[in-house]
Amino acid sequence: MAAPAGPPAEAAGTECSEEALAAALADVPELARLLETDPYLKPYAPDFQRRYKRFNQTLSSIGENEGGIDRFSRGYESFGVHRCADGGLYCKEWAPGAEGVFLTGDFNDWNPFSHPYKKLEFGKWELYIPPKQNRSVLVPHGSKLKLVIRSKSGEILYRISPWAKYVTREGSNVNYDWIHWDPEYSYKFKHSKPKKPKGLRIYESHVGISSYEGKIASYKHFTCNVLPRIKDLGYNCIQLMAIMEHAYYASFGYQITSFFAASSRYGTPEELKELVDTAHSMGITVLLDVVHSHASKNSEDGLNMFDGTESCYFHYGPRGTHILWDSRLFAYASWEVLRFLLSNIRWWLEEYGFDGFRFDGVTSMLYHHHGIGENFSGNYHEYFGLQVDEDALTYIMLANHLVHTLYPDSITIAEDVSGMPALCSPISQGGGGFDYRLAMAIPDKWIQLLKEYKDEDWNMGNIVYTLTNRRYLEKCIAYAESHDQALVGDKTLAFWLMDAEMYTNMSVLTPFTPVIDRGIQLHKMIRLITHALGGEGYLNFMGNEFGHPEWLDFPRKGNNESYHYARRQFHLTDDDLLRYKFLNNFDRDMNKLEERCGWLSAPQAHVSEKHEDNKIIAFERASLLFIFNFHPSKSYTDYRVGTTLPGKYPFCYHCTYKIVLDSDAAEYGGHKRLDHNTEFFSEPFEHNNCPCSLLVYIPNRVALILRNVDLPS
């Protein structure tokens, strides 16, 4: 569960002298603003000073030695294999541990030593291959290539370039082949990037599982069949998982082997570009799930042991291996590793048109202990000191600086379970520079409630605390469940709620069973309160919006390499005889109401009620009044709810409210107990510390949104 974001426990023995504080304020341009927002951070001002100075020094060094971060982050323009204007090829690699580097492939009948690279300074190697006599290229598009590395021990190693743009695996081959990608006609983008959404509504997506068929779906399939659904559901952003090439499909894309290659299992690079461009034509922002926290241990088709040493891209010894993930860890202070990773960030922005990133595994990057065995209680001493990997933190700051400098409307999201303060504050304040962090405690809370508590024992105050417990001015992406909860070994919320009855009692031709009725009603309520109260953005994993009836399990030895569970059955929502359509309808209308009213971009909600006995939660946000009755059996007639919203005229407390969303409506699988033509009137009757209140009928297990119709819509 993510660390709390409330006031920290006392940081015993932590002090900061007036002189040290003054020095930090002088060095970090807007540190005063951060400390004003959170005075508890004052003892750690020297830490922010040191972090900012390291970032600034590295940025300055890049400027002095490389001509600036703009040029430094274009490594993909020279490293790898490139066609020259004269038809020749220029090849460049960084292999500091190699004694010799050669290029082989179809073009030279796989002669391993006929084309040697020339050794340069700083472990770099280069090769120029002239064109044929007729000025045609010696290595045409689609050719297979390999690097040959002679290690210092004399061993001959066959490797794929770390900068390879396309790799694929043929037939039953275990390892990937490097394919020279240089098409005569590359995809030309037709549509401009959409503006940065005010309220981010993310549809977390995996191309490969996006078909109902038991196979790997394609970029083309996703473009033609899934993007229109996402648009119709009211999401304004997709987050694409498992795009960076990974040899093991079941790793969910988190064991990267080729960082610059878009996964070939779904199609070609040009087809991915078409997907992104088509999403842009629909006004949909596209984020890439970027994995810079670790890399696959594969050596023949990955980065590991690239030049014959374990310390080329990674730390040497135990520090270079993640003991839980069994993967390699980058040496973020290495100059060429910085070039590689920052260029990788730029590559996906420039070449494929992505609009930003969700950075995976940020907690692992931030700390030398990688979060292993840490509870993260919220005590501020956990986020500072020797346990913080400031090499990695400097890289994070540089990456965010680069992204937001190149494209100011770009979005970056941190997957951080620790709750590090200022991670989502501007770099100028000494922060990490992310736009958002994932609110990872929220899905844990819902699973805990469904798994461990009876409905009548749910604690309303604890639900509200979890949904509102975030750092002031650091934006959060709230979600009831993501891909983590969909994976085999866990259960989706729909499965926790309805379990096996999802297979037998979801037909509209049969009466509601108590299990299905409870499941459908709570599924909607959980999503809406998370959406409205939990953050400044919202995320849903594909299929979960309609209560997908199966978990997610990729083909592997343990399931006889079956694709049966590596798919999404979207057709279930199109069947009028099944109840999945009700959840889908509610998800769509919830998103579209947010688009109209903008609660995600509004200030945090004012919670007026969290009544334990009545199981009522009420709050206001974006001039809307949200009311939730979680009681399993009690409905309330003339229930008084407080409000702070003004009326038509100054100091007028007599306001008219109408229902704008009702989870009990028939189109959402509800029981249609409310008349939407009913008008509710507020009066100057103080209630729950609100200056006025109104009386409302609230059926059990129902969520309502009321709008003050006296205010501008």
C-alpha positions in Angstrom: 0.0 0.0 0.0 1.3 3.5 -0.8 2.7 5.7 1.9 0.3 8.2 3.4 0.6 11.8 2.2 -0.6 13.5 5.4 1.6 15.3 8.0 4.7 13.2 8.6 5.7 11.6 11.8 8.3 13.6 13.8 11.7 13.3 12.1 13.8 12.6 15.2 17.0 14.5 15.3 16.5 16.2 11.9 17.5 19.9 12.0 18.4 22.6 9.5 20.3 25.7 10.7 19.2 29.1 9.5 22.4 29.4 7.5 21.8 26.1 5.8 18.2 27.0 5.0 19.3 30.4 3.6 21.9 28.7 1.4 19.3 26.2 0.1 16.8 29.0 -0.7 19.5 30.9 -2.6 20.4 27.9 -4.7 17.0 26.5 -5.6 15.0 29.2 -7.4 11.5 28.3 -6.0 12.3 26.2 -3.0 10.5 28.8 -0.8 7.2 28.0 -2.5 7.6 24.3 -1.8 8.5 25.0 1.9 5.5 27.3 2.2 3.2 24.6 0.8 4.7 22.0 3.2 6.7 23.5 6.2 7.5 20.0 7.4 10.1 19.8 4.6 12.2 22.7 6.0 14.6 20.3 7.8 15.3 18.7 4.5 16.1 21.9 2.6 19.8 20.9 2.2 18.6 17.7 0.5 16.6 19.6 -2.0 19.5 21.9 -2.5 21.9 19.0 -3.2 19.5 17.4 -5.6 18.9 20.5 -7.5 22.6 21.3 -7.7 23.4 17.9 -9.0 20.7 18.2 -11.7 21.9 21.7 -12.6 25.6 20.6 -12.7 24.8 17.6 -14.9 22.7 19.8 -17.2 25.5 22.4 -17.4 28.1 19.6 -18.1 26.0 18.3 -20.9 25.9 21.8 -22.3 29.7 22.3 -22.0 30.6 18.9 -23.4 27.8 18.0 -25.8 26.4 21.4 -26.9 23.2 21.1 -24.8 20.6 18.5 -23.9 18.9 19.0 -27.2 21.9 17.7 -29.1 22.8 15.1 -26.4 19.3 13.5 -26.6 19.6 12.9 -30.3 21.9 9.9 -29.9 19.8 7.8 -32.1 20.7 10.1 -35.0 24.4 8.8 -34.9 24.4 5.6 -32.9 23.2 2.4 -34.5 23.1 2.1 -38.4 22.2 5.0 -40.6 22.0 5.5 -44.4 24.1 8.4 -45.6 23.2 10.9 -48.4 25.7 9.1 -50.7 24.0 5.7 -50.2 26.6 4.5 -47.8 26.1 3.5 -44.2 27.4 5.1 -41.0 27.5 2.8 -38.0 28.4 3.7 -34.4 28.3 1.9 -31.1 29.5 2.3 -27.5 31.2 -0.8 -26.2 33.9 0.3 -23.8 34.8 -3.3 -22.7 35.3 -4.6 -26.3 38.6 -5.4 -28.0 37.0 -5.4 -31.4 33.6 -4.6 -33.0 32.4 -5.9 -36.4 29.2 -5.7 -38.4 27.9 -8.8 -40.1 24.6 -9.9 -41.8 22.9 -10.7 -45.1 24.9 -8.0 -46.8 28.3 -9.8 -46.4 27.1 -13.4 -46.3 27.5 -13.4 -42.5 31.3 -13.0 -42.7 31.9 -12.0 -39.0 35.1 -10.0 -39.5 35.0 -8.4 -42.9 33.6 -5.1 -41.6 35.5 -3.9 -38.5 34.7 -0.8 -36.6 37.3 1.8 -35.9 38.0 2.5 -32.2 37.4 6.0 -31.0 37.7 7.8 -27.6 35.6 7.0 -24.6 34.7 3.4 -25.7 33.0 4.4 -28.9 33.4 2.6 -32.3 32.5 3.7 -35.8 32.3 2.2 -39.3 31.5 3.6 -42.7 30.4 1.2 -45.4 30.4 2.8 -48.9 27.5 2.3 -51.3 27.7 -0.1 -54.2 29.1 1.2 -57.5 25.6 2.0 -58.7 25.2 4.1 -55.6 22.6 1.8 -54.2 22.8 0.8 -50.5 24.7 -2.2 -49.6 22.3 -3.0 -46.7 18.7 -2.7 -48.0 15.6 -2.3 -45.8 14.7 -5.6 -44.2 18.2 -7.0 -44.1 19.3 -9.0 -41.0 22.3 -7.6 -39.1 24.4 -8.6 -36.1 27.2 -7.0 -34.2 30.2 -9.1 -33.5 32.0 -8.3 -30.3 35.4 -9.6 -29.5 35.7 -9.4 -25.7 38.9 -8.7 -23.8 39.1 -12.4 -22.9 39.0 -13.2 -26.7 35.4 -14.5 -26.7 33.4 -13.8 -29.8 29.9 -12.5 -29.0 26.9 -11.9 -31.4 24.8 -9.0 -30.3 21.9 -6.8 -31.4 22.7 -3.0 -31.4 21.2 -1.3 -28.4 19.9 1.3 -30.9 18.1 -1.2 -33.2 14.8 0.2 -34.5 13.2 -3.1 -35.3 13.7 -6.6 -34.1 11.6 -9.7 -34.7 11.5 -13.4 -34.0 10.8 -15.9 -36.8 9.0 -19.1 -36.2 10.0 -21.0 -33.2 13.3 -19.1 -32.8 14.1 -18.3 -29.2 16.1 -15.1 -29.8 15.2 -12.0 -31.7 16.8 -11.0 -35.0 17.9 -7.4 -35.7 16.2 -6.2 -38.9 17.5 -3.1 -40.6 14.5 -0.8 -40.7 14.8 1.8 -43.5 11.6 1.8 -45.6 11.5 3.8 -48.8 8.3 5.5 -47.6 7.9 6.0 -43.9 4.6 6.9 -42.3 3.8 10.6 -42.5 1.7 12.0 -39.6 -1.4 13.8 -40.7 -2.8 15.1 -37.4 -1.4 17.5 -34.8 -1.0 16.5 -31.2 -4.1 17.3 -29.1 -4.0 19.9 -26.4 -3.1 18.7 -22.9 -6.3 17.6 -21.2 -7.5 19.6 -18.2 -8.8 16.5 -16.6 -6.9 13.3 -17.6 -9.1 10.2 -18.1 -6.7 7.4 -19.0 -7.6 4.1 -20.7 -4.7 1.8 -19.8 -4.3 -0.5 -22.9 -2.4 -3.5 -24.1 -2.5 -3.9 -27.9 -1.8 -7.7 -27.9 -4.8 -8.6 -25.7 -7.2 -6.2 -27.4 -9.0 -8.9 -29.5 -11.6 -11.4 -28.2 -9.8 -14.1 -30.2 -7.1 -16.2 -28.6 -4.2 -14.6 -30.4 -1.9 -11.6 -30.3 -3.8 -8.7 -31.7 -2.2 -6.1 -34.0 -1.7 -2.4 -34.1 -4.1 -2.3 -37.0 -6.8 -4.2 -35.0 -6.4 -1.7 -32.1 -6.6 1.3 -34.4 -9.7 0.1 -36.2 -11.6 -1.6 -33.4 -10.5 -0.4 -30.0 -9.8 3.3 -30.5 -13.5 4.1 -31.5 -14.6 2.3 -28.3 -12.2 4.4 -26.2 -13.5 7.6 -27.8 -17.1 6.6 -27.2 -16.4 5.8 -23.6 -15.2 9.4 -23.0 -11.5 8.7 -22.3 -9.2 11.4 -23.5 -5.9 9.5 -23.1 -4.6 6.1 -23.7 -1.6 4.6 -21.9 0.0 1.9 -24.1 1.7 -0.9 -22.3 4.3 -3.4 -23.6 5.3 -1.4 -26.7 9.1 -1.3 -26.1 10.3 -4.7 -27.3 10.4 -7.5 -24.8 11.4 -11.1 -25.6 9.0 -12.6 -23.0 5.4 -11.8 -23.8 4.2 -12.8 -20.3 6.4 -10.1 -18.7 3.6 -7.6 -19.6 6.3 -5.6 -21.4 8.4 -5.0 -18.2 11.5 -7.0 -19.3 12.8 -4.8 -22.1 15.3 -6.2 -24.5 15.3 -3.5 -27.3 14.6 0.0 -26.0 14.3 1.7 -29.4 12.2 -1.0 -31.1 8.4 -1.0 -31.1 7.3 -4.5 -30.5 7.1 -6.4 -33.7 4.6 -9.0 -32.4 1.8 -6.5 -33.1 3.0 -5.2 -36.5 5.4 -2.7 -38.0 6.7 0.6 -36.7 4.7 2.4 -39.4 1.5 0.7 -38.1 2.2 1.9 -34.5 2.6 5.5 -35.9 -0.7 5.2 -37.7 -2.3 4.1 -34.3 -0.9 7.2 -32.6 -1.9 9.5 -35.4 -5.4 8.1 -35.5 -5.8 8.6 -31.8 -4.7 12.2 -32.2 -7.3 12.6 -34.9 -9.9 11.7 -32.3 -8.5 14.2 -29.8 -6.9 11.4 -27.7 -3.6 11.9 -26.0 -1.2 8.9 -26.2 1.2 8.0 -23.4 3.9 5.3 -23.5 4.5 3.0 -20.6 8.3 3.6 -20.5 10.5 1.2 -18.5 13.8 2.8 -17.5 13.9 1.3 -14.1 15.5 -2.0 -15.2 16.3 -4.2 -18.2 16.0 -7.8 -19.2 18.9 -10.1 -18.3 18.9 -11.4 -21.9 22.3 -11.0 -23.5 22.0 -12.3 -27.1 19.0 -10.1 -27.8 19.2 -7.6 -24.9 21.6 -5.1 -23.3 23.1 -7.4 -20.7 26.8 -8.3 -21.2 26.7 -6.2 -24.5 30.4 -5.7 -24.7 31.4 -8.8 -22.8 31.3 -7.1 -19.4 28.4 -6.9 -16.9 29.1 -3.2 -16.3 28.5 -1.6 -19.8 25.1 -0.2 -19.2 24.6 -1.5 -15.7 26.1 -1.3 -12.3 28.8 -3.9 -11.6 28.2 -6.6 -9.0 25.2 -7.0 -6.7 24.2 -3.3 -7.2 23.5 -4.1 -10.9 20.8 -6.8 -10.3 17.3 -6.5 -8.9 16.9 -9.5 -6.7 13.1 -9.7 -7.0 12.8 -8.9 -10.7 15.9 -10.9 -11.7 16.8 -8.0 -14.1 19.6 -5.6 -14.6 19.8 -2.0 -13.1 21.2 1.0 -15.0 24.2 2.9 -13.9 22.4 6.3 -14.1 25.6 8.3 -13.4 27.3 6.9 -16.6 27.6 9.5 -19.3 26.7 7.2 -22.1 23.9 5.6 -20.1 22.4 9.1 -19.7 22.8 9.7 -23.4 21.1 6.3 -24.2 18.1 6.8 -21.8 17.5 10.5 -22.6 17.7 9.7 -26.3 15.3 6.9 -25.8 12.8 9.3 -24.3 13.2 11.7 -27.2 12.9 8.9 -29.8 9.4 7.9 -28.7 8.3 11.6 -28.7 9.8 12.5 -32.0 9.6 9.3 -34.1 6.3 8.0 -32.9 4.5 11.1 -31.7 3.8 10.0 -28.2 2.5 12.7 -25.9 4.3 11.7 -22.7 5.1 8.7 -20.5 4.0 6.7 -17.5 7.4 5.9 -15.9 7.3 2.3 -14.5 9.1 1.2 -11.3 10.0 4.7 -10.1 10.2 3.5 -6.5 12.9 1.0 -7.5 14.8 3.8 -9.1 14.6 6.3 -6.2 16.1 4.1 -3.5 19.1 1.9 -3.2 16.9 -0.6 -1.4 14.4 -0.4 -4.4 11.5 -0.4 -2.0 12.1 -4.1 -1.1 10.9 -4.8 2.4 10.0 -1.2 3.1 6.6 -0.2 4.5 6.9 3.6 3.8 5.0 4.8 6.9 5.1 8.4 5.7 7.8 9.5 8.1 9.8 12.1 6.1 13.2 10.6 7.1 12.4 7.7 4.8 12.6 9.9 1.7 16.0 11.6 2.4 19.5 10.6 3.3 21.8 7.8 2.1 18.9 5.4 1.0 18.0 7.7 -1.9 19.8 6.9 -5.2 20.5 10.5 -6.2 22.1 9.3 -9.5 18.7 7.9 -10.5 16.8 11.0 -9.1 19.1 13.2 -11.2 18.2 11.2 -14.3 14.5 11.5 -13.5 14.8 15.2 -13.2 16.7 15.4 -16.5 14.1 13.2 -18.3 11.3 15.4 -17.0 13.2 18.6 -18.0 13.8 17.2 -21.5 10.2 16.1 -22.0 8.6 19.4 -20.9 11.2 21.4 -22.8 10.6 19.6 -26.0 6.8 19.6 -25.7 5.4 21.7 -22.9 2.0 20.0 -23.2 3.6 16.5 -22.6 2.5 14.5 -19.6 4.7 12.4 -17.2 3.3 10.1 -14.6 5.3 8.4 -11.8 4.5 4.9 -10.6 5.8 5.5 -7.1 4.5 3.5 -4.1 6.6 5.3 -1.6 5.0 8.7 -1.7 8.2 10.7 -1.9 7.5 14.4 -1.2 8.0 16.8 -4.1 8.3 14.0 -6.7 5.5 15.8 -8.6 6.6 19.3 -7.8 8.5 21.5 -10.4 12.2 21.0 -10.7 12.6 24.7 -9.9 11.3 23.9 -6.5 13.8 21.0 -6.1 11.1 18.5 -7.1 11.2 15.6 -9.5 9.3 17.3 -12.2 6.5 14.7 -12.8 3.0 16.0 -13.6 1.2 13.2 -11.8 1.8 10.2 -9.6 -0.4 7.1 -9.4 -2.6 7.0 -6.3 -1.6 3.4 -5.5 -3.2 3.1 -2.1 -6.7 3.4 -3.6 -7.0 0.0 -5.4 -5.5 -1.7 -2.3 -8.2 -0.1 -0.1 -11.0 -1.4 -2.3 -9.5 -4.9 -2.5 -9.1 -4.9 1.3 -12.7 -3.9 1.9 -14.1 -6.5 -0.5 -11.8 -9.2 0.8 -11.8 -8.6 4.5 -15.0 -6.8 5.5 -18.8 -7.2 5.4 -20.6 -4.4 3.6 -22.1 -3.2 6.9 -18.6 -2.9 8.4 -17.1 -0.6 5.8 -15.6 2.5 7.4 -16.8 5.6 5.6 -14.1 7.8 7.2 -11.4 5.4 6.1 -12.6 5.4 2.5 -12.7 9.2 2.4 -9.2 9.4 4.0 -7.7 7.0 1.5 -9.3 8.9 -1.4 -8.3 12.4 -0.2 -4.9 11.6 1.3 -2.6 13.2 -1.2 0.0 15.9 -1.1 -1.3 19.4 -1.7 -0.5 20.7 -5.2 1.0 17.3 -6.3 -1.5 15.8 -8.7 -2.6 12.2 -8.5 -4.1 9.7 -10.9 -6.8 7.8 -9.1 -7.9 4.4 -10.1 -10.1 1.6 -8.6 -8.0 -1.1 -10.4 -5.4 -1.3 -13.0 -3.7 -4.1 -14.9 -2.2 -5.3 -11.6 -5.6 -6.3 -10.2 -6.5 -8.0 -13.5 -3.6 -10.4 -13.6 -4.0 -14.1 -12.7 -3.3 -14.6 -9.0 -5.4 -11.6 -8.1 -9.0 -10.7 -8.8 -10.6 -7.7 -10.5 -13.2 -5.8 -8.5 -15.9 -7.5 -10.6 -14.6 -10.9 -9.7 -14.4 -9.9 -6.0 -18.0 -8.7 -6.2 -19.6 -11.4 -8.3 -17.2 -14.3 -8.8 -18.6 -17.4 -10.5 -22.0 -15.9 -11.0 -20.6 -13.7 -13.7 -20.7 -16.7 -15.9 -24.3 -17.8 -15.1 -26.4 -14.8 -14.0 -25.5 -11.9 -16.2 -28.4 -12.3 -18.6 -31.2 -9.7 -18.5 -33.7 -12.5 -19.2 -33.2 -13.8 -15.6 -34.0 -12.0 -12.4 -31.2 -10.3 -10.4 -29.6 -12.6 -7.9 -28.5 -10.9 -4.7 -24.8 -11.4 -5.7 -25.2 -9.8 -9.2 -27.4 -7.0 -7.9 -24.8 -6.1 -5.2 -21.9 -6.5 -7.6 -23.3 -4.2 -10.3 -24.4 -1.5 -7.9 -21.1 -1.4 -5.9 -19.0 -1.6 -9.1 -20.5 1.7 -10.3 -20.3 3.4 -6.9 -16.7 2.4 -6.3 -15.7 3.8 -9.7 -17.6 7.0 -9.4 -16.3 7.9 -5.9 -12.8 7.1 -7.0 -13.2 9.2 -10.1 -14.7 12.2 -8.3 -12.8 12.2 -5.0 -9.5 10.4 -5.6 -7.4 12.7 -7.6 -6.8 15.1 -10.5 -6.8 12.3 -13.1 -8.5 8.9 -13.5 -7.3 5.6 -14.9 -9.1 2.4 -16.0 -7.6 -0.8 -17.4 -9.2 -2.0 -20.6 -12.2 -4.1 -20.2 -12.6 -3.4 -16.4 -15.1 -0.7 -17.2 -17.7 -3.3 -18.0 -16.6 -5.9 -15.4 -14.6 -8.2 -17.8 -15.5 -11.7 -16.6 -12.0 -13.2 -16.8 -8.6 -12.4 -15.3 -5.6 -11.8 -17.5 -3.1 -14.6 -18.0 -0.5 -14.6 -20.8 0.5 -17.8 -22.5 3.2 -19.6 -20.5 4.3 -23.1 -19.6 2.0 -23.1 -16.5 -1.2 -22.8 -18.8 0.1 -24.8 -21.7 0.9 -21.6 -23.7 -2.8 -20.8 -23.9 -4.1 -17.4 -25.2 -7.6 -18.0 -23.7 -7.1 -15.5 -20.9 -4.8 -13.1 -22.9 -7.8 -11.3 -24.6 -10.5 -8.8 -24.0 -14.1 -9.8 -24.7 -15.5 -6.4 -25.8 -18.3 -8.1 -27.7 -20.0 -8.8 -24.4 -20.9 -5.1 -24.0 -22.6 -5.2 -27.5 -24.9 -8.0 -26.5 -28.2 -6.4 -25.4 -29.1 -9.6 -23.5 -26.2 -9.3 -21.1 -25.8 -7.0 -18.1 -22.2 -6.0 -19.0 -23.7 -3.2 -21.1 -25.0 -1.5 -18.0 -21.6 -1.0 -16.5 -20.2 0.1 -19.8 -23.0 2.7 -20.1 -22.3 4.1 -16.7 -18.6 4.3 -17.3 -19.2 6.3 -20.5 -21.7 8.7 -18.9 -19.5 9.2 -15.9 -16.6 10.2 -18.1 -18.7 12.5 -20.3 -20.2 14.2 -17.3 -16.6 14.9 -16.1 -15.8 16.3 -19.5 -18.7 18.8 -19.2 -18.2 19.7 -15.5 -14.5 19.3 -15.0 -14.2 17.9 -11.5 -10.8 16.4 -12.1 -9.4 19.9 -12.8 -11.3 21.5 -9.9 -9.8 22.0 -6.4 -10.0 19.0 -4.1 -13.5 18.2 -2.9 -15.1 19.6 0.3 -16.4 16.5 2.2 -19.4 17.4 4.3 -20.4 14.0 5.5 -19.0 10.5 6.2 -21.6 9.0 8.4 -20.6 5.6 9.8 -24.1 4.3 10.8 -25.9 5.6 7.8 -23.0 4.7 5.4 -23.4 8.0 3.7 -20.6 10.0 2.1 -21.4 13.5 0.7 -19.1 16.1 -0.9 -19.0 19.0 -3.3 -16.6 19.4 -6.2 -16.8 21.5 -9.4 -20.2 22.9 -8.4 -21.6 19.4 -8.1 -23.1 17.7 -5.1 -22.1 14.0 -4.8 -24.0 11.7 -2.5 -23.2 8.0 -1.9 -25.3 5.6 0.1 -23.2 2.5 0.7 -25.7 0.9 3.1 -26.6 -2.6 2.0 -30.3 -2.3 2.9 -31.3 1.1 4.2 -32.8 3.8 1.9 -33.4 7.3 3.3 -36.4 9.6 2.7 -35.8 13.3 3.1 -32.2 12.8 4.1 -30.6 16.2 4.9 -27.3 16.9 3.1 -25.2 20.1 3.6 -24.1 22.4 0.8 -21.9 25.4 0.4 -22.9 26.3 -3.2 -24.4 29.7 -3.6 -27.7 30.5 -5.3 -28.7 32.8 -8.2 -28.0 36.0 -6.3 -25.5 37.0 -3.7 -26.4 35.6 -0.3 -29.3 33.7 -1.7 -29.5 30.3 -0.1 -32.6 29.0 -1.9 -31.1 27.0 -4.8 -32.6 24.4 -7.1 -30.8 21.1 -7.7 -31.5 18.4 -10.2 -30.0 14.9 -10.7 -27.4 14.7 -13.5 -26.2 11.2 -12.8 -27.9 8.4 -11.0 -26.3 4.9 -10.6 -29.9 3.5 -10.0 -31.1 4.5 -13.5 -32.4 1.7 -15.6 -29.8 2.2 -18.4 -27.1 1.4 -15.8 -28.7 -1.8 -14.4 -30.3 0.1 -11.5 -33.8 -0.2 -10.0 -35.1 3.2 -11.3 -36.2 4.4 -7.9 -35.6 8.1 -8.5 -37.6 10.6 -10.7 -35.1 12.7 -12.6 -37.6 15.5 -13.0 -37.7 16.1 -9.3 -36.3 19.4 -8.1 -34.5 19.7 -4.8 -34.4 23.0 -3.0 -31.7 24.2 -0.6 -32.6 26.3 2.4 -30.5 28.4 4.9 -30.5 25.5 7.4 -26.9 24.9 8.6 -25.9 21.2 8.5 -22.6 19.5 8.8 -20.8 22.9 9.0 -22.4 23.9 5.7 -24.4 27.2 5.6 -27.4 25.5 3.9 -28.8 22.1 3.2 -31.4 20.2 1.2 -33.5 17.1 1.6 -33.0 14.2 -0.7 -34.3 10.7 -1.2 -31.3 8.3 -1.3 -32.0 4.6 -2.0 -29.6 2.0 -0.7 -26.4 1.3 -2.7 -26.9 4.3 -4.9 -24.6 7.1 -6.0 -26.1 10.5 -7.0 -24.7 13.6 -8.6 -26.8 16.8 -8.2 -26.1 20.0 -10.0 -27.1 23.4 -8.8 -29.1 24.6 -11.8 -28.9 28.2 -10.6 -25.2 28.2 -11.4 -23.9 28.5 -15.0 -23.6 25.1 -16.6 
